[in-house]
Amino acid sequence: MPLIPQLPNAVEGRVAELCRDLAVQAKRMRELEEEAEELRTAIGEWARQFDDGTPLASSPRPGRR
């Protein structure tokens, strides 16, 4: 007789399903982290174009003269 009794099939199935769900969520979190890093990089590159001290070009707002 094993020291740990076997879990009923229904419980084992639910645990397996939860593990799959967690794996999917972990993958999605990694993807979101990658997207956030890409966005940080893009914003940094965009902001660096203004670091040379050149003033921003003024453009009239729509509807104003």
Secondary structure, DSSP 4 states (H G I P E B T S, - for coil): --SSPPPPHHHHHHHHHHHHHHHHHHHHHHHHHHHHHHHHHHHHHHHHTTTT-PPPPP-PPTT--
